[in-house]
């Protein structure tokens, strides 16, 4: 009798955020958006 071994490897979860704000104020955010849009 042959038995199939169950798959034991779990999916790796990569977080897309560290929970911290992207910028401390609106000026920093505006620079981030400006630089990103020009790339």
MOLIN-V529264 format. One record per residue. N is the residue number from 1. OMEGA is omega in degrees with one decimal (999 if undefined). BURIAL is I if it has 24 or more other ideal C-beta (glycine too) atoms within 12 Angstrom, else O. D_LAST is the distance of its C-alpha to the last C-alpha in Angstrom with 2 decimals. Layout:
N&OMEGA&BURIAL&D_LAST  N&OMEGA&BURIAL&D_LAST
This chain:
1&-178.9&O&59.89  2&177.3&O&56.13  3&178.0&O&53.74  4&179.4&O&49.99  5&179.6&O&48.14  6&179.3&O&45.79  7&-176.4&O&42.09  8&-177.4&O&41.41  9&178.3&O&37.72  10&178.4&O&35.68  11&177.2&O&32.09  12&179.7&O&29.54  13&177.6&O&27.71  14&-179.3&O&24.28  15&178.9&O&23.55  16&177.4&O&20.26  17&176.5&O&21.00  18&178.6&O&23.14  19&-180.0&O&24.60  20&177.2&O&23.28  21&-178.3&O&21.51  22&-179.8&O&17.77  23&179.1&O&18.63  24&179.7&O&22.03  25&-175.1&O&21.89  26&178.4&O&20.23  27&176.3&O&18.81  28&179.2&O&16.93  29&179.7&O&15.71  30&177.2&O&14.57  31&178.2&O&12.53  32&-180.0&O&10.94  33&-179.8&O&10.19  34&-179.3&O&9.00  35&-179.2&O&6.55  36&-178.5&O&5.38  37&179.3&O&5.62  38&179.8&O&3.81  39&999&O&0.00
